[in-house]
Amino acid sequence: MSIEVKLKKGVNINLLGEADKVVTESPKAETFAIKPPDFAGVVPKLLVKAGEEVKAGTPLFFDKNNEKVLFSSPVSGEVAEIKRGAKRRILEVIILADKEVKYEDFGTTPLGELSREQVIEKMLKSGLWPLVRQRPFDVIANPANSPKAIFISAFNTGPMAADNDFIMHRKDEMFQEGLNVLAKLTDGKVHLNINGAIKADEAFLNAKGVQINKFRGPHPAGNVGVQIHHIDPINKDEVVWTLNPQDVLIIARLFKEGKVDMERTIALTGSEVKQPKYYRMLVGQSVKNVLQNNI
């Protein structure tokens, strides 16, 4: 049963520089980087060294705290450098990208033939498991846990945040495929929370196998933690998993196409940006070419 929540406390912060509803292919980037410090609590152990060739989906390192959790390359190319900091801490794995992306093949077994354990194993092997976050603490989900529910916030009320309704337009089929995957991961509900103040995109409104909840009110109405609190609060010894809509698409492409395609649409915003708009990019891509002559 759908739930509607109206928040009264909060405030919308209006700033100049919101992105125009135009999507542009980002200029080709030469370098990509995956940064272990971006993942709280992860202690990386390298699986590659400088000079090695990798494909999109090739594991670069794993977490020493949970060796099954791999982090894969978003692009094919050569490992150009392993950048280290104090005490040889790994700061970045830098990849010099190929002109055309080559992909590891993870197969396309029909989802209906896969068990929960097989779905998790495929996500772990491909390096996409870090997309799944766990509450409390907002850390990478522990695949050994069984979440009581999965939450997806379809909108972001933060200042100048990207408009997910615009980004997800005409992506209904792939988004549904991702929701079908997530339904395999929990015995509870998959909650899809939309902005009740506007008409959400059809990718959200037509979603099946999920509970669609509506939230109205100022920021932080789009915060998934606030949504969990109002819909299904976390009690002692319970965990909830969360994802954002574009990560659901990345997971869907893994099961539908058998490859790790980490494309995302991002909003370049701010009062100092000459042309605030949306760009299609890959995870880890250098933004140098996007910012050049645009600020």
Backbone as JSON, one array per atom type, in Angstrom:
{
  "sequence": "MSIEVKLKKGVNINLLGEADKVVTESPKAETFAIKPPDFAGVVPKLLVKAGEEVKAGTPLFFDKNNEKVLFSSPVSGEVAEIKRGAKRRILEVIILADKEVKYEDFGTTPLGELSREQVIEKMLKSGLWPLVRQRPFDVIANPANSPKAIFISAFNTGPMAADNDFIMHRKDEMFQEGLNVLAKLTDGKVHLNINGAIKADEAFLNAKGVQINKFRGPHPAGNVGVQIHHIDPINKDEVVWTLNPQDVLIIARLFKEGKVDMERTIALTGSEVKQPKYYRMLVGQSVKNVLQNNI",
  "N": [[0.85, -1.19, 0.0], [0.6, 2.15, -0.91], [2.21, 4.96, 0.6], [1.76, 8.28, 1.71], [3.6, 11.1, 2.54], [3.87, 14.17, 4.18], [6.09, 16.68, 4.7], [6.84, 19.28, 6.96], [8.88, 20.67, 8.18], [12.03, 22.09, 7.33], [13.94, 23.43, 4.52], [14.08, 24.89, 1.3], [16.86, 25.57, -0.63], [17.62, 28.11, -2.65], [19.62, 28.63, -5.36], [21.7, 30.22, -7.83], [22.36, 29.03, -11.17], [21.3, 26.6, -12.02], [21.03, 23.56, -13.89], [20.38, 23.52, -17.4], [17.8, 21.79, -19.19], [19.22, 19.94, -20.99], [21.02, 17.41, -22.55], [24.33, 16.44, -23.0], [26.9, 14.69, -24.7], [29.78, 13.98, -22.93], [33.04, 15.4, -23.46], [35.61, 13.31, -24.8], [37.45, 11.55, -22.42], [40.8, 11.09, -21.36], [41.89, 9.9, -19.13], [40.94, 7.89, -16.31], [39.88, 7.32, -12.94], [39.77, 5.34, -10.0], [39.06, 5.71, -6.65], [40.0, 4.53, -3.65], [39.75, 5.88, -1.04], [37.27, 7.1, -1.31], [35.41, 5.33, -0.45], [34.07, 4.68, 2.47], [35.58, 3.05, 5.19], [36.73, 1.01, 3.73], [39.46, -1.11, 3.16], [41.84, -1.31, 0.88], [43.1, -3.92, -1.29], [45.31, -4.46, -3.78], [44.7, -5.78, -7.08], [45.82, -5.46, -9.48], [48.6, -4.1, -11.37], [50.75, -1.35, -12.29], [50.86, -0.79, -15.78], [49.46, -3.0, -16.61], [46.87, -4.37, -18.72], [43.41, -3.71, -18.78], [39.87, -4.42, -18.8], [36.54, -2.99, -19.07], [34.98, -3.73, -16.16], [36.91, -5.4, -15.18], [38.37, -6.51, -12.17], [39.93, -4.25, -9.91], [40.79, -3.87, -7.28], [40.23, -5.29, -3.98], [38.27, -5.38, -0.94], [39.9, -5.65, 2.06], [38.57, -6.18, 4.4], [36.37, -7.56, 3.63], [36.71, -9.86, 1.46], [35.25, -10.63, -0.74], [34.1, -8.43, -1.84], [34.56, -6.66, -4.6], [36.14, -4.09, -6.61], [35.7, -2.67, -9.64], [37.07, -1.84, -12.92], [35.89, 1.0, -14.69], [36.27, 1.3, -17.35], [38.05, 0.29, -20.33], [41.58, -0.23, -20.86], [44.93, 0.84, -20.05], [46.52, 0.34, -16.94], [47.75, 3.09, -15.64], [48.95, 4.29, -13.43], [49.54, 3.74, -9.94], [48.58, 5.59, -7.44], [49.91, 6.63, -4.41], [49.71, 7.55, -0.9], [50.53, 8.83, 2.35], [52.25, 6.43, 4.34], [52.09, 4.56, 2.36], [49.48, 4.36, 1.59], [46.83, 3.57, -0.58], [45.7, 5.8, -2.91], [44.66, 6.38, -5.46], [43.71, 4.54, -8.36], [44.78, 4.82, -11.46], [43.71, 4.93, -14.8], [44.61, 4.73, -18.17], [42.65, 5.37, -20.78], [41.23, 3.31, -23.42], [40.37, 4.09, -26.85], [38.03, 2.94, -27.75], [35.69, 1.26, -25.76], [36.26, -1.84, -24.22], [34.68, -4.79, -22.97], [34.39, -6.91, -20.1], [32.88, -10.13, -20.17], [30.02, -11.08, -18.59], [27.89, -12.73, -18.93], [24.39, -13.54, -19.7], [22.26, -14.81, -18.26], [18.81, -15.62, -17.88], [16.92, -13.73, -15.55], [14.95, -14.96, -14.02], [15.88, -17.51, -13.68], [17.82, -17.39, -11.81], [18.96, -17.64, -8.46], [18.73, -15.9, -5.27], [21.28, -15.97, -4.12], [22.88, -16.41, -6.38], [22.44, -14.08, -7.83], [23.59, -12.17, -6.11], [26.22, -13.13, -6.16], [26.95, -12.64, -8.83], [26.85, -9.85, -8.92], [28.85, -9.26, -7.08], [31.11, -10.4, -8.32], [31.31, -8.87, -10.63], [31.99, -6.42, -9.66], [30.11, -4.53, -9.01], [28.83, -4.51, -6.62], [29.49, -2.53, -4.62], [27.73, -0.44, -5.21], [25.49, -0.79, -3.74], [24.2, 0.41, -0.81], [24.26, 0.44, 2.78], [22.16, 0.96, 5.56], [22.03, 1.15, 9.1], [24.64, 3.74, 9.07], [25.42, 4.17, 6.38], [27.22, 2.68, 4.64], [29.07, 0.43, 2.44], [26.99, -2.24, 1.55], [26.73, -5.27, 3.41], [27.04, -8.32, 1.93], [26.32, -10.65, 3.21], [24.28, -10.06, 4.88], [20.7, -9.83, 5.38], [18.49, -7.64, 4.17], [15.78, -5.81, 5.65], [14.28, -4.25, 4.03], [14.46, -2.46, 0.88], [15.4, 0.72, -0.24], [14.76, 3.29, -2.55], [15.36, 6.5, -3.44], [13.73, 8.58, -5.57], [14.11, 11.2, -6.12], [15.88, 14.29, -5.53], [16.23, 16.76, -3.21], [18.17, 18.58, -2.7], [20.13, 21.63, -3.14], [20.32, 22.66, -6.49], [20.45, 20.05, -7.39], [20.67, 17.18, -9.56], [17.99, 16.45, -11.82], [16.16, 13.72, -11.5], [13.85, 12.79, -12.74], [14.03, 13.91, -15.27], [16.45, 12.76, -16.12], [15.83, 10.01, -16.15], [13.98, 9.69, -18.13], [12.33, 7.85, -20.61], [13.6, 5.5, -19.96], [12.3, 3.36, -18.97], [12.06, 0.5, -19.33], [14.65, -0.58, -18.8], [15.04, 0.34, -16.2], [13.0, -1.02, -14.86], [13.94, -3.61, -15.15], [16.17, -3.48, -13.47], [14.85, -3.07, -11.01], [13.59, -5.53, -10.77], [15.79, -7.16, -10.33], [16.62, -6.19, -7.81], [14.47, -6.95, -6.25], [14.97, -9.58, -5.84], [16.79, -9.58, -3.82], [15.79, -9.14, -1.29], [13.48, -10.19, 1.23], [11.64, -8.49, 2.05], [10.03, -5.36, 1.28], [10.54, -3.42, -1.72], [11.01, -0.11, -1.74], [10.01, 2.63, -3.57], [10.46, 5.92, -3.71], [8.88, 8.86, -4.51], [8.6, 12.29, -5.72], [5.92, 13.87, -4.49], [4.89, 16.32, -5.16], [5.01, 16.91, -7.81], [4.4, 15.61, -11.15], [5.75, 12.57, -11.52], [8.3, 10.97, -13.58], [7.44, 8.5, -16.09], [8.97, 6.21, -15.85], [9.21, 5.88, -13.14], [6.53, 6.07, -12.21], [5.27, 3.92, -13.49], [6.48, 1.73, -12.44], [6.79, -1.66, -11.41], [6.18, -4.19, -8.91], [7.1, -2.9, -6.71], [6.75, -0.73, -3.84], [5.29, 2.31, -4.18], [5.89, 5.35, -2.83], [4.87, 8.62, -1.81], [6.38, 11.76, -1.29], [6.13, 14.97, 0.07], [7.12, 18.37, 0.46], [9.7, 20.6, 1.81], [13.33, 20.56, 1.32], [14.88, 18.42, 3.7], [13.29, 16.47, 2.1], [13.85, 14.72, 0.02], [15.86, 13.14, 0.97], [17.11, 9.97, 1.56], [17.43, 8.82, 4.09], [15.67, 10.28, 5.71], [13.32, 9.47, 4.51], [13.3, 6.71, 5.06], [12.97, 6.83, 7.83], [10.32, 7.75, 8.04], [8.82, 5.82, 6.7], [9.63, 3.11, 7.24], [11.13, 2.65, 9.9], [14.44, 1.92, 11.17], [15.14, -0.65, 13.35], [16.76, -2.1, 16.27], [19.39, -4.31, 15.41], [18.56, -4.52, 12.79], [18.82, -4.02, 9.23], [18.81, -1.85, 6.39], [18.87, -1.55, 2.88], [20.05, 0.74, 0.39], [19.76, 2.48, -2.76], [20.55, 4.6, -5.58], [18.59, 5.87, -8.37], [20.05, 5.84, -10.87], [22.07, 4.02, -10.39], [20.61, 1.73, -10.2], [20.02, 1.37, -12.88], [22.61, 0.78, -13.87], [23.09, -1.7, -12.67], [20.99, -3.11, -13.86], [21.85, -3.18, -16.55], [23.99, -4.91, -16.33], [22.77, -7.42, -15.9], [21.06, -7.58, -18.05], [22.6, -7.14, -20.35], [25.02, -8.27, -19.82], [27.37, -6.93, -19.18], [29.62, -4.53, -17.64], [28.6, -1.47, -17.56], [29.13, 1.62, -16.73], [27.84, 4.09, -17.12], [26.69, 7.34, -16.34], [24.45, 10.1, -15.93], [25.22, 13.38, -15.32], [24.81, 16.52, -13.58], [26.13, 19.58, -14.4], [26.56, 22.33, -12.57], [26.03, 25.65, -11.11], [26.76, 29.07, -10.26], [29.0, 30.08, -11.47], [29.4, 28.65, -13.74], [29.49, 28.64, -17.23], [27.78, 27.4, -19.09], [25.48, 25.75, -17.73], [24.5, 22.47, -17.67], [23.47, 19.08, -18.54], [25.51, 16.15, -18.57], [26.53, 13.15, -20.16], [28.45, 10.68, -18.73], [31.15, 8.45, -17.75], [31.62, 6.6, -14.75], [34.23, 7.7, -12.63], [35.5, 9.23, -14.51], [37.72, 11.73, -15.73], [37.08, 15.15, -15.22], [38.18, 17.24, -16.5], [38.04, 18.02, -19.26], [35.39, 18.74, -19.46], [35.11, 20.92, -17.81], [36.87, 22.73, -18.86], [37.27, 25.91, -20.27], [34.69, 26.54, -19.56], [34.06, 27.76, -17.22]],
  "CA": [[0.0, 0.0, 0.0], [1.38, 3.38, -1.01], [2.16, 5.89, 1.73], [2.05, 9.67, 1.35], [4.16, 11.82, 3.69], [4.06, 15.6, 3.96], [7.03, 17.25, 5.66], [6.68, 20.72, 7.16], [10.15, 21.26, 8.58], [13.07, 22.06, 6.32], [14.01, 24.64, 3.71], [14.66, 24.77, -0.03], [17.92, 26.56, -0.81], [17.6, 28.53, -4.05], [20.9, 29.18, -5.81], [21.81, 30.43, -9.27], [23.21, 28.1, -11.9], [20.66, 25.3, -12.24], [21.33, 23.02, -15.22], [19.35, 23.48, -18.43], [17.37, 20.42, -19.52], [19.91, 19.55, -22.22], [22.03, 16.38, -22.27], [25.43, 16.46, -23.96], [27.95, 13.69, -24.5], [30.97, 14.64, -22.41], [34.23, 15.22, -24.28], [36.33, 12.08, -24.5], [38.47, 11.68, -21.39], [41.95, 10.2, -21.54], [42.19, 9.18, -17.89], [39.9, 7.57, -15.34], [40.48, 6.95, -11.65], [38.95, 4.83, -8.92], [39.74, 6.18, -5.44], [39.57, 3.81, -2.45], [39.28, 6.72, 0.07], [35.87, 7.49, -1.5], [34.56, 4.3, 0.14], [34.35, 4.68, 3.91], [35.8, 1.77, 5.85], [37.34, 0.02, 2.84], [40.92, -1.26, 3.18], [42.03, -1.94, -0.43], [44.2, -4.81, -1.65], [45.39, -4.37, -5.24], [44.68, -6.97, -7.92], [46.5, -5.1, -10.72], [49.78, -3.26, -11.19], [50.96, -0.41, -13.39], [51.23, -1.39, -17.04], [48.52, -4.07, -16.99], [45.69, -4.03, -19.51], [42.15, -4.07, -18.13], [38.63, -4.15, -19.51], [35.46, -2.53, -18.2], [34.53, -4.87, -15.36], [38.06, -6.1, -14.59], [38.57, -6.06, -10.79], [41.16, -3.5, -9.66], [41.18, -4.16, -5.9], [39.14, -5.77, -3.15], [38.28, -4.87, 0.42], [40.49, -6.63, 2.98], [37.59, -6.52, 5.44], [35.44, -8.51, 3.01], [37.43, -10.13, 0.22], [34.32, -10.85, -1.85], [33.68, -7.13, -2.39], [35.53, -6.2, -5.59], [35.94, -2.79, -7.23], [36.14, -2.93, -11.01], [37.38, -0.71, -13.8], [34.74, 1.47, -15.48], [36.68, 1.49, -18.74], [39.2, -0.53, -20.73], [42.8, 0.53, -21.1], [46.14, 0.45, -19.32], [46.71, 0.9, -15.61], [48.86, 4.02, -15.84], [49.65, 4.63, -12.17], [48.93, 3.51, -8.64], [49.01, 6.74, -6.65], [49.92, 6.33, -2.98], [49.92, 8.65, 0.01], [51.3, 8.5, 3.55], [52.28, 5.01, 4.73], [51.78, 3.8, 1.14], [48.03, 4.22, 1.43], [46.42, 3.68, -1.98], [44.8, 6.93, -3.1], [44.0, 6.31, -6.76], [44.14, 3.64, -9.43], [44.56, 5.65, -12.64], [43.66, 4.13, -16.02], [44.68, 5.43, -19.45], [41.53, 4.71, -21.46], [41.2, 3.02, -24.85], [39.43, 4.91, -27.61], [36.77, 2.18, -27.72], [35.63, 0.47, -24.52], [36.08, -3.3, -24.29], [33.99, -5.2, -21.76], [34.37, -8.28, -19.62], [31.59, -10.76, -20.43], [29.5, -11.73, -17.39], [26.78, -13.59, -19.29], [23.03, -12.98, -19.64], [21.29, -15.8, -17.81], [17.53, -15.0, -17.5], [16.84, -13.44, -14.13], [14.07, -15.93, -13.38], [16.61, -18.76, -13.41], [18.86, -17.12, -10.83], [18.58, -17.53, -7.06], [19.26, -14.71, -4.6], [22.72, -16.16, -3.96], [23.53, -16.25, -7.69], [22.38, -12.65, -8.16], [24.63, -11.51, -5.3], [27.53, -13.57, -6.65], [27.22, -11.94, -10.09], [27.13, -8.46, -8.59], [30.16, -9.23, -6.44], [32.14, -10.74, -9.31], [31.42, -7.78, -11.6], [32.46, -5.21, -8.99], [29.03, -3.56, -8.86], [28.22, -4.57, -5.29], [29.61, -1.27, -3.86], [26.63, 0.47, -5.48], [24.44, -1.04, -2.74], [24.57, 1.0, 0.47], [23.56, -0.13, 3.93], [21.84, 1.78, 6.74], [22.69, 2.41, 9.48], [26.02, 4.13, 8.79], [25.65, 4.49, 4.97], [28.44, 2.02, 4.17], [28.78, -0.61, 1.45], [26.19, -3.29, 2.16], [27.34, -6.58, 3.65], [26.23, -9.29, 1.17], [25.89, -11.73, 4.09], [23.08, -9.61, 5.58], [19.42, -9.86, 4.69], [17.84, -6.39, 4.53], [14.33, -5.9, 5.83], [13.69, -3.52, 2.91], [15.37, -1.7, 0.03], [14.84, 2.04, -0.49], [15.28, 4.09, -3.66], [14.8, 7.85, -3.52], [13.7, 8.95, -6.99], [14.32, 12.64, -6.3], [16.86, 14.91, -4.64], [15.79, 18.13, -2.95], [19.33, 19.43, -2.44], [20.25, 22.76, -4.09], [20.85, 22.42, -7.84], [20.64, 18.62, -7.62], [20.2, 16.68, -10.85], [16.58, 16.08, -11.89], [16.08, 12.31, -11.88], [12.74, 12.59, -13.68], [14.58, 14.24, -16.59], [17.5, 11.78, -16.45], [15.28, 8.67, -16.33], [12.97, 9.7, -19.18], [12.43, 6.79, -21.63], [14.44, 4.4, -19.48], [11.36, 2.53, -18.22], [12.33, -0.94, -19.43], [15.89, -0.92, -18.11], [14.83, 0.59, -14.78], [12.2, -2.13, -14.35], [14.84, -4.76, -15.05], [16.94, -3.3, -12.25], [13.97, -3.31, -9.87], [13.39, -6.98, -10.68], [16.99, -7.69, -9.69], [16.61, -5.82, -6.39], [13.42, -7.73, -5.58], [15.57, -10.88, -5.49], [17.74, -9.41, -2.73], [15.14, -8.96, 0.0], [12.16, -10.79, 1.45], [10.76, -7.37, 2.36], [9.57, -4.53, 0.17], [11.39, -2.43, -2.38], [10.29, 1.16, -1.67], [10.4, 3.65, -4.54], [9.91, 7.15, -3.15], [8.83, 9.89, -5.55], [8.19, 13.63, -5.31], [4.47, 13.97, -4.64], [4.5, 17.68, -5.54], [5.01, 17.0, -9.27], [4.15, 14.34, -11.82], [7.03, 11.89, -11.73], [8.47, 10.34, -14.88], [6.78, 7.21, -16.22], [9.86, 5.15, -15.37], [8.89, 5.71, -11.73], [5.09, 5.86, -12.01], [4.86, 2.62, -14.03], [7.31, 0.67, -11.86], [6.03, -2.79, -10.87], [6.87, -5.0, -7.91], [7.64, -2.01, -5.68], [5.78, 0.15, -3.19], [5.58, 3.69, -4.56], [5.49, 6.29, -1.79], [4.98, 10.03, -2.21], [6.85, 12.7, -0.28], [5.95, 16.38, -0.23], [7.73, 19.25, 1.44], [11.02, 21.16, 1.47], [14.54, 19.79, 1.64], [15.44, 17.22, 3.06], [12.28, 15.46, 1.78], [14.42, 13.75, -0.9], [16.92, 12.39, 1.64], [16.62, 8.6, 1.77], [17.38, 8.56, 5.52], [14.41, 10.85, 6.17], [12.25, 8.62, 3.97], [13.29, 5.47, 5.85], [12.42, 7.17, 9.15], [8.87, 7.91, 7.99], [8.16, 4.67, 6.1], [9.96, 1.84, 7.9], [12.32, 2.95, 10.72], [15.36, 0.81, 11.46], [15.21, -1.04, 14.76], [17.99, -2.78, 16.66], [19.77, -5.51, 14.67], [17.99, -4.51, 11.44], [19.52, -3.23, 8.22], [18.09, -1.47, 5.18], [19.77, -1.23, 1.79], [19.6, 1.86, -0.42], [20.41, 2.75, -4.04], [19.95, 5.7, -6.33], [18.0, 5.35, -9.61], [21.0, 5.56, -11.95], [22.78, 2.8, -10.06], [19.68, 0.65, -10.57], [20.23, 1.16, -14.32], [23.9, 0.11, -14.06], [22.87, -3.1, -12.3], [20.13, -3.69, -14.89], [22.64, -3.45, -17.75], [24.81, -6.09, -16.06], [21.97, -8.63, -16.06], [20.41, -7.57, -19.37], [23.58, -7.13, -21.43], [26.18, -9.05, -19.43], [28.59, -6.13, -19.12], [29.67, -3.43, -16.68], [28.5, -0.17, -18.25], [28.94, 2.56, -15.62], [27.44, 5.42, -17.6], [25.78, 8.14, -15.53], [24.2, 11.47, -16.39], [25.49, 14.29, -14.2], [24.46, 17.92, -13.82], [27.17, 20.57, -14.12], [25.76, 23.48, -12.12], [26.71, 26.67, -10.33], [26.68, 30.42, -10.82], [30.22, 30.38, -12.23], [29.43, 27.82, -14.95], [28.98, 29.4, -18.38], [26.67, 26.66, -19.68], [25.06, 24.67, -16.84], [23.67, 21.48, -18.36], [23.7, 17.68, -18.18], [26.5, 15.43, -19.38], [26.66, 11.7, -20.0], [29.85, 10.37, -18.42], [31.4, 7.19, -17.06], [32.14, 6.71, -13.38], [35.68, 7.83, -12.54], [36.03, 9.99, -15.64], [38.27, 13.05, -15.48], [36.15, 16.21, -15.65], [38.99, 18.33, -17.04], [37.55, 18.48, -20.56], [34.06, 19.31, -19.27], [35.26, 22.22, -17.13], [37.75, 23.63, -19.62], [36.61, 27.04, -20.97], [33.28, 26.57, -19.2], [33.93, 28.37, -15.9]],
  "C": [[0.88, 1.25, 0.0], [1.16, 4.28, 0.2], [2.5, 7.29, 1.23], [2.47, 10.43, 2.61], [4.34, 13.29, 3.31], [4.93, 16.16, 5.07], [6.83, 18.76, 5.75], [8.0, 21.4, 7.51], [11.18, 21.1, 7.46], [13.07, 23.36, 5.53], [14.62, 24.3, 2.36], [15.65, 25.91, -0.24], [18.01, 26.91, -2.29], [18.91, 29.21, -4.42], [20.87, 29.34, -7.33], [22.67, 29.35, -9.91], [22.61, 26.74, -12.1], [20.87, 24.86, -13.69], [20.13, 23.11, -16.15], [19.03, 22.03, -18.76], [17.9, 20.03, -20.9], [20.99, 18.53, -21.83], [23.06, 16.37, -23.39], [26.38, 15.31, -23.65], [29.2, 14.43, -24.02], [32.14, 14.44, -23.37], [34.99, 13.98, -23.84], [37.44, 12.33, -23.49], [39.59, 10.67, -21.63], [42.19, 9.34, -20.3], [40.93, 9.0, -17.03], [40.59, 7.17, -14.05], [39.42, 6.41, -10.71], [39.73, 5.09, -7.63], [39.22, 5.45, -4.21], [39.12, 4.69, -1.29], [37.83, 7.2, -0.08], [34.91, 6.52, -0.81], [34.92, 4.14, 1.61], [34.51, 3.25, 4.44], [36.48, 0.72, 5.0], [38.86, 0.07, 2.97], [41.3, -2.01, 1.9], [43.25, -2.86, -0.51], [44.21, -4.9, -3.17], [45.36, -5.74, -5.91], [45.39, -6.71, -9.26], [47.75, -4.29, -10.38], [49.94, -2.37, -12.42], [51.44, -1.13, -14.64], [50.31, -2.5, -17.5], [47.37, -3.52, -17.81], [44.45, -4.53, -18.78], [40.99, -3.79, -19.09], [37.63, -3.54, -18.54], [34.89, -3.74, -17.48], [35.66, -5.7, -14.79], [38.27, -5.6, -13.16], [39.93, -5.4, -10.6], [41.7, -3.77, -8.25], [39.98, -4.72, -5.16], [39.3, -5.21, -1.74], [38.82, -5.95, 1.35], [39.53, -7.06, 4.08], [36.54, -7.5, 4.94], [35.95, -8.8, 1.6], [36.52, -10.39, -0.97], [33.92, -9.55, -2.52], [34.8, -6.58, -3.28], [35.15, -4.81, -6.11], [36.53, -2.87, -8.63], [36.39, -1.66, -11.8], [36.13, -0.29, -14.57], [35.02, 1.53, -16.97], [37.82, 0.53, -19.05], [40.39, 0.34, -21.02], [43.96, -0.02, -20.3], [46.18, 1.12, -17.96], [47.95, 1.78, -15.67], [49.66, 4.25, -14.57], [48.82, 4.18, -10.98], [49.44, 4.62, -7.74], [48.84, 6.42, -5.16], [50.17, 7.58, -2.16], [50.78, 8.22, 1.18], [51.13, 7.04, 3.91], [51.82, 4.1, 3.59], [50.29, 3.52, 0.97], [47.66, 4.44, -0.04], [45.37, 4.77, -2.13], [44.01, 6.84, -4.39], [44.58, 5.18, -7.59], [43.77, 4.35, -10.72], [44.69, 4.8, -13.9], [43.71, 5.05, -17.24], [43.72, 4.71, -20.4], [41.79, 4.42, -22.93], [40.23, 3.96, -25.54], [38.06, 4.26, -27.66], [36.79, 1.26, -26.51], [35.42, -1.0, -24.84], [35.57, -3.78, -22.94], [34.29, -6.65, -21.4], [32.97, -8.84, -19.85], [31.14, -11.53, -19.19], [28.26, -12.57, -17.66], [25.42, -12.94, -19.06], [22.0, -14.05, -19.3], [19.99, -15.11, -17.42], [17.4, -14.88, -15.99], [16.0, -14.47, -13.38], [14.76, -17.24, -13.02], [17.67, -18.6, -12.34], [18.28, -17.04, -9.42], [19.14, -16.23, -6.48], [20.78, -14.8, -4.49], [23.46, -15.95, -5.28], [23.51, -14.79, -8.15], [23.47, -11.89, -7.41], [26.01, -11.86, -5.82], [27.91, -12.83, -7.94], [27.56, -10.48, -9.84], [28.49, -8.31, -7.93], [31.27, -9.43, -7.46], [32.38, -9.59, -10.29], [31.96, -6.49, -10.99], [31.38, -4.16, -8.81], [28.4, -3.58, -7.47], [28.38, -3.27, -4.49], [28.53, -0.24, -4.16], [25.52, 0.34, -4.43], [24.94, -0.54, -1.39], [23.7, 0.44, 1.59], [23.35, 0.92, 5.01], [21.56, 0.84, 7.89], [24.12, 2.53, 8.96], [26.33, 4.48, 7.33], [27.0, 3.99, 4.48], [28.06, 1.01, 3.1], [28.08, -1.76, 2.15], [27.0, -4.58, 2.33], [26.49, -7.62, 2.94], [25.74, -10.46, 2.02], [24.62, -11.36, 4.86], [21.84, -9.79, 4.72], [18.65, -8.6, 5.08], [16.34, -6.57, 4.71], [13.58, -5.16, 4.73], [14.8, -2.87, 2.1], [14.67, -0.4, -0.34], [15.55, 2.71, -1.67], [14.59, 5.44, -3.62], [14.9, 8.33, -4.96], [13.94, 10.44, -7.21], [15.27, 13.16, -5.22], [16.47, 16.37, -4.45], [16.95, 19.07, -2.61], [19.44, 20.53, -3.48], [20.95, 22.37, -5.37], [21.12, 20.94, -8.12], [20.1, 18.24, -8.99], [18.75, 16.23, -10.75], [16.47, 14.65, -12.4], [14.93, 12.03, -12.84], [13.2, 12.89, -15.11], [15.59, 13.17, -17.03], [16.9, 10.42, -16.83], [14.25, 8.59, -17.44], [13.3, 8.67, -20.26], [13.39, 5.67, -21.24], [13.6, 3.4, -18.67], [11.77, 1.06, -18.17], [13.57, -1.33, -18.64], [15.75, -0.71, -16.61], [14.02, -0.55, -14.15], [13.04, -3.39, -14.2], [15.68, -4.67, -13.78], [16.11, -3.53, -11.0], [13.71, -4.8, -9.67], [14.59, -7.66, -10.03], [16.96, -7.42, -8.19], [15.58, -6.62, -5.61], [13.94, -9.1, -5.15], [16.4, -10.79, -4.22], [17.11, -9.28, -1.36], [13.81, -9.7, 0.05], [11.14, -9.71, 1.79], [10.37, -6.62, 1.11], [10.71, -3.72, -0.44], [10.56, -1.15, -2.44], [10.87, 2.13, -2.7], [9.69, 4.94, -4.13], [10.02, 8.29, -4.15], [8.38, 11.23, -4.96], [6.69, 13.78, -5.57], [4.0, 15.32, -5.1], [4.44, 17.86, -7.06], [4.63, 15.64, -9.85], [5.5, 13.7, -12.15], [7.09, 11.28, -13.12], [7.82, 8.95, -14.9], [7.65, 6.04, -15.78], [9.59, 4.85, -13.9], [7.42, 5.35, -11.54], [4.63, 4.48, -12.46], [5.64, 1.46, -13.45], [6.43, -0.4, -11.22], [6.87, -3.54, -9.85], [7.5, -4.17, -6.8], [6.48, -1.28, -5.0], [6.17, 1.58, -3.49], [5.01, 4.61, -3.5], [5.72, 7.72, -2.27], [5.41, 10.89, -1.03], [6.66, 14.13, -0.79], [6.64, 17.2, 0.85], [9.11, 19.7, 1.02], [12.14, 20.17, 1.75], [14.64, 19.63, 3.17], [14.42, 16.13, 2.72], [12.84, 14.37, 0.85], [15.53, 12.9, -0.31], [16.41, 11.0, 2.0], [16.56, 8.24, 3.25], [16.11, 9.08, 6.15], [13.25, 9.97, 5.73], [12.15, 7.3, 4.75], [12.63, 5.71, 7.2], [10.9, 7.22, 9.12], [8.14, 6.66, 7.48], [8.39, 3.38, 6.9], [11.23, 2.03, 8.72], [13.14, 1.71, 11.04], [15.42, 0.57, 12.96], [16.53, -1.77, 15.03], [18.16, -4.08, 15.87], [19.13, -5.6, 13.29], [18.86, -3.68, 10.5], [18.58, -2.97, 7.04], [19.13, -1.14, 4.12], [19.18, -0.11, 0.95], [20.4, 1.95, -1.72], [19.82, 4.01, -4.62], [19.51, 5.19, -7.7], [19.01, 5.01, -10.7], [21.83, 4.32, -11.67], [21.92, 1.57, -10.33], [19.84, 0.34, -12.06], [21.54, 0.42, -14.6], [23.78, -1.38, -13.75], [22.02, -3.81, -13.35], [20.93, -4.06, -16.14], [23.54, -4.67, -17.56], [24.01, -7.35, -16.36], [21.33, -8.72, -17.44], [21.42, -7.76, -20.5], [24.85, -7.89, -21.09], [27.47, -8.26, -19.34], [28.46, -5.05, -18.06], [29.74, -2.13, -17.47], [28.14, 0.86, -17.19], [28.62, 3.98, -16.08], [26.47, 6.06, -16.62], [25.58, 9.48, -16.22], [24.34, 12.39, -15.19], [25.1, 15.71, -14.59], [25.64, 18.8, -13.44], [26.47, 21.89, -13.81], [26.63, 24.5, -11.4], [26.72, 28.01, -11.03], [27.9, 30.78, -11.66], [30.35, 29.55, -13.5], [28.79, 28.58, -16.11], [27.75, 28.73, -18.98], [26.29, 25.49, -18.75], [24.12, 23.72, -17.59], [24.08, 20.08, -17.92], [24.71, 17.04, -19.14], [26.4, 13.93, -19.1], [28.13, 11.37, -19.83], [29.93, 8.95, -17.84], [31.92, 7.48, -15.65], [33.66, 6.8, -13.42], [36.31, 8.68, -13.62], [36.58, 11.34, -15.19], [37.32, 14.11, -16.02], [36.9, 17.39, -16.28], [38.41, 18.89, -18.33], [36.17, 19.12, -20.47], [34.15, 20.73, -18.69], [36.05, 23.24, -17.95], [36.95, 24.65, -20.43], [35.12, 27.14, -20.66], [33.04, 27.2, -17.83], [34.46, 29.8, -15.93]]
}
